[in-house]
């Protein structure tokens, strides 16, 4: 049984090469393998990273055809893209919508209650998650390139081949879905589905579009939107689907939901987490919301937001951002959903 915490801080618009998040539905990463580029990778053909020259991937290898590393970027980055729906693909799930797994070098093992990971991974601003009570102890997963932080473990996300992917761009310090209006009321002429189609056709390519007479390019290998004078981060995340809400999907998921109880908590001033619960009526800490109330709302809509009161103060809970805001003082607190 795994519990989880997450890092939901929005990223700035500063661009760095380490922010690549591009991946296929089966989480093959389109980032060059650092071990391959250092002389050898023990995972060989099973490595989730590209065995290609890291400079060729960026288009600036000074050695060109004389380079000792592979330069066939298109062939490698397209591997599996044309067959990811095939039932014979060994990296598809066992029938579930998705499966998150860990590998300590002895084989891939499922992570219990991975819908918690999937829910956070679907949010473009969430950079990482920390899960507890795994067989390896506490494990931190970075969503930047789907890796385990500070442990000799690998992580991957499998799909049934039917995941829907959403593309976002960081504009004015906020992630905006392609095709939707930004804070200035302007929408891009290219939609998220348009970008996904081009990406599936060739993950090593790019897509261009025009706004106000200026041409912009989304570079998949760099996960950047590049314009005449600006660069902005781009990310690709799955549309969240909660497995427990699909009747009869598998008995294992049902068993997990029976022996695990979700609990909603908020972070106190000292960093200690507290459960949402009803306080005694008429007291200074009287609250109108409980953990069970929040779970019912979350099950109905994981992107929901709503208000509640404590001691006459009105607060807003935002599931998408995983924060609680005092509407009078504008102070915010982190919230989380753990399985106990």
FENHU-V842946 format. One record per residue. RES is the residue in three letters. PSI is psi in radians with two decimals (none if undefined). OMEGA is omega in whole degrees, -180 to 180 (none if undefined). D_FIRST is the distance of its C-alpha to the first C-alpha in whole Angstrom. Layout:
# FENHU-V842946
res psi omega d_first
RES PSI OMEGA D_FIRST
RES PSI OMEGA D_FIRST
This chain:
# FENHU-V842946
res psi omega d_first
UNK 2.21 -176 0
UNK 2.39 171 4
UNK 2.90 -172 7
UNK 2.62 169 10
UNK 2.88 -176 14
UNK 2.83 175 17
UNK 1.91 -175 20
UNK 0.36 -178 22
UNK 2.34 176 26
UNK 2.52 -180 29
UNK 2.65 177 30
UNK 3.06 -179 34
UNK 0.03 176 37
UNK 2.42 -175 37
UNK 2.36 174 37
UNK 2.68 -177 36
UNK -0.36 -175 35
UNK 0.06 -174 32
UNK 0.16 -178 31
UNK 2.26 180 31
UNK 0.11 -173 28
UNK 2.34 179 29
UNK 2.67 174 27
UNK 3.02 -178 28
UNK -0.40 -178 25
UNK 0.18 177 24
UNK 0.63 164 23
UNK 2.15 -174 26
UNK 2.48 178 27
UNK 0.92 175 31
UNK 2.42 -178 31
UNK 2.41 179 33
UNK 2.14 -177 32
UNK -0.50 180 33
UNK -0.69 175 33
UNK -0.76 -179 35
UNK -0.21 177 37
UNK -0.06 177 37
UNK -0.29 179 38
UNK 2.46 179 36
UNK 2.18 -176 32
UNK -0.31 -177 30
UNK -0.26 176 28
UNK -2.30 -177 32
UNK -0.28 -180 32
UNK -0.04 -179 28
UNK 2.42 -180 27
UNK -0.12 178 26
UNK 2.82 -177 29
UNK 2.28 174 33
UNK 1.38 -175 35
UNK 2.70 178 38
UNK 2.19 -177 40
UNK -0.46 179 38
UNK -0.60 176 42
UNK -0.59 180 42
UNK -0.54 178 39
UNK -0.09 177 41
UNK 0.38 -177 44
UNK 0.68 177 46
UNK 2.13 -176 46
UNK -0.28 -178 50
UNK -0.33 178 50
UNK -2.32 -178 50
UNK -0.31 -179 51
UNK -0.09 -178 51
UNK 2.43 -178 47
UNK -0.19 180 46
UNK 2.80 -177 43
UNK 2.39 177 42
UNK 0.07 -177 43
UNK 1.24 -175 42
UNK -0.80 -175 40
UNK -0.77 -178 40
UNK -0.74 -178 40
UNK -0.79 -176 36
UNK -0.31 178 35
UNK -0.03 -176 36
UNK 2.22 178 34
UNK -0.23 -176 32
UNK -0.60 -178 33
UNK -0.24 -176 35
UNK 0.28 -174 33
UNK -0.25 178 30
UNK -0.14 -175 30
UNK 2.35 -179 31
UNK -0.34 -180 29
UNK -0.11 -178 30
UNK 2.11 -177 28
UNK -0.24 -179 26
UNK 0.16 171 24
UNK 2.85 -178 23
UNK 3.09 177 20
UNK 0.31 -180 20
UNK -0.28 177 21
UNK 2.82 179 18
UNK -0.70 -180 19
UNK 2.77 176 17
UNK 2.19 172 15
UNK 2.32 -175 14
UNK 2.70 175 14
UNK 2.61 178 14
UNK 2.17 177 17
UNK 0.27 -178 18
UNK -0.09 -179 22
UNK 0.19 179 21
UNK 2.70 -178 19
UNK 2.37 179 17
UNK 2.40 -179 13
UNK 2.57 172 11
UNK 2.18 179 8
UNK 2.58 175 6
UNK 0.74 -174 7
UNK -0.03 174 10
UNK -0.43 176 12
UNK -0.75 178 11
UNK -0.79 -178 13
UNK -0.70 -180 15
UNK -0.73 180 17
UNK -0.64 180 17
UNK -0.52 -178 19
UNK -0.27 -179 21
UNK 2.15 -174 23
UNK -0.45 -177 26
UNK -0.18 -178 26
UNK 2.08 -174 22
UNK -0.42 -176 22
UNK 2.95 176 19
UNK 2.55 176 15
UNK 2.10 -180 13
UNK 2.56 -174 10
UNK 2.91 174 8
UNK 0.52 170 6
UNK 3.00 179 7
UNK -0.19 178 9
UNK 0.21 -176 12
UNK -2.69 179 11
UNK 2.32 -178 12
UNK 2.24 177 13
UNK 2.24 -180 16
UNK 2.16 175 17
UNK 2.27 178 20
UNK -0.11 180 21
UNK -0.84 179 25
UNK 0.37 178 25
UNK 1.22 180 21
UNK 2.77 174 21
UNK 2.37 -177 18
UNK 2.25 171 20
UNK 0.40 173 21
UNK 2.61 -179 19
UNK 1.16 180 21
UNK 2.65 172 18
UNK 2.65 178 19
UNK 2.57 177 17
UNK 2.78 176 18
UNK 2.09 175 18
UNK 2.72 180 19
UNK 2.76 175 21
UNK 0.05 179 23
UNK -0.01 -176 26
UNK 0.29 179 26
UNK 2.48 173 25
UNK 2.30 -176 27
UNK 2.50 -177 28
UNK 2.38 -179 29
UNK 2.39 -179 31
UNK 2.71 175 32
UNK 2.44 179 35
UNK 1.86 180 35
UNK 2.25 179 38
UNK 0.74 177 39
UNK 0.48 180 36
UNK 2.43 178 34
UNK 2.16 -179 32
UNK 2.26 177 34
UNK 2.35 178 33
UNK 2.30 -178 36
UNK -0.32 178 39
UNK 2.82 -178 38
UNK 2.49 176 40
UNK -2.99 -176 40
UNK -0.33 178 40
UNK 0.10 178 44
UNK 0.24 -180 44
UNK 2.42 179 44
UNK 2.53 178 42
UNK 2.59 -180 42
UNK -0.14 179 44
UNK 2.38 -178 42
UNK 2.88 177 39
UNK -0.72 -179 35
UNK -0.59 177 36
UNK -0.76 -179 39
UNK -0.74 -179 37
UNK -0.69 179 34
UNK -0.76 -180 37
UNK -0.68 180 39
UNK -0.77 180 36
UNK -0.58 180 35
UNK -0.69 179 38
UNK 1.70 -178 38
UNK -0.18 180 36
UNK 0.07 -177 38
UNK -2.71 178 41
UNK 2.99 176 41
UNK 2.44 -178 42
UNK 2.69 176 45
UNK 2.82 -177 46
UNK 2.43 173 49
UNK 2.11 178 49
UNK 0.63 179 52
UNK 0.01 178 54
UNK 2.49 -177 51
UNK 2.32 178 49
UNK 2.56 -179 45
UNK 2.29 173 43
UNK 1.99 -178 40
UNK 1.98 -174 39
UNK -0.70 -177 36
UNK -0.45 179 36
UNK -0.25 -175 36
UNK 0.95 179 34
UNK 2.54 167 37
UNK 2.10 -174 40
UNK 2.20 177 43
UNK -3.06 -179 46
UNK -0.60 -176 50
UNK -0.06 -174 49
UNK 2.74 170 45
UNK 2.44 180 42
UNK 2.52 178 38
UNK 2.61 177 35
UNK 2.52 175 33
UNK 2.78 -177 30
UNK 2.10 -178 28
UNK 2.64 -180 25
UNK 2.62 172 24
UNK 2.15 -172 24
UNK 2.31 172 21
UNK 2.18 -177 20
UNK 2.09 -174 17
UNK -0.65 -175 16
UNK -0.34 -178 15
UNK -0.09 180 19
UNK 1.93 -173 20
UNK 2.36 173 21
UNK 0.42 -176 21
UNK -0.91 169 19
UNK 2.66 -179 17
UNK -0.56 -178 16
UNK -0.71 179 12
UNK -0.69 178 12
UNK -0.69 -179 13
UNK -0.69 179 11
UNK -0.75 -178 8
UNK -0.44 180 10
UNK -0.64 -176 11
UNK 0.00 179 9
UNK 2.45 -180 7
UNK 2.04 178 10
UNK 2.46 177 11
UNK 2.32 179 13
UNK 2.37 -176 16
UNK 2.73 173 18
UNK 2.67 -177 21
UNK 2.19 179 22
UNK 3.12 -177 25
UNK -0.55 -178 28
UNK 0.05 -178 27
UNK -0.03 178 23
UNK 2.47 -179 21
UNK 2.39 -178 19
UNK 2.46 179 20
UNK 2.44 172 19
UNK 2.15 179 21
UNK 2.74 180 23
UNK 2.23 174 26
UNK 2.86 -177 29
UNK 2.32 -178 32
UNK 2.37 178 35
UNK -0.11 180 37
UNK 2.96 -178 36
UNK -0.26 -179 36
UNK 0.31 -179 32
UNK 2.31 -178 32
UNK 2.58 -179 29
UNK 0.11 -176 30
UNK 2.54 175 26
UNK 2.94 177 23
UNK -0.70 179 19
UNK -0.68 177 19
UNK -0.75 -179 22
UNK -0.67 180 21
UNK -0.70 178 18
UNK -0.71 177 21
UNK -0.71 -179 23
UNK -0.73 179 20
UNK -0.60 180 19
UNK -0.61 -179 23
UNK 1.79 -178 24
UNK -0.16 179 21
UNK 0.18 -172 24
UNK 2.83 169 26
UNK 2.63 -177 27
UNK 2.96 -180 29
UNK 2.72 174 31
UNK 2.99 -177 30
UNK 2.57 172 32
UNK 2.11 179 32
UNK 0.68 178 35
UNK -0.14 178 37
UNK 2.43 -180 36
UNK 2.29 -179 34
UNK 2.64 176 31
UNK 2.25 175 30
UNK 2.27 179 26
UNK 1.84 -179 26
UNK -0.61 -177 22
UNK -0.74 180 24
UNK -0.21 -177 24
UNK 0.90 176 22
UNK 2.76 174 24
UNK 2.27 -177 26
UNK 2.26 171 30
UNK 2.00 -173 33
UNK -0.31 179 35
UNK -0.87 -177 38
UNK -0.28 -178 37
UNK 0.15 175 35
UNK 2.50 -180 33
UNK 2.68 174 29
UNK 2.59 175 26
UNK 2.57 172 23
UNK 2.80 179 20
UNK 2.79 177 16
UNK 2.04 -179 14
UNK 2.75 177 10
UNK 2.15 -176 7
UNK none none 8
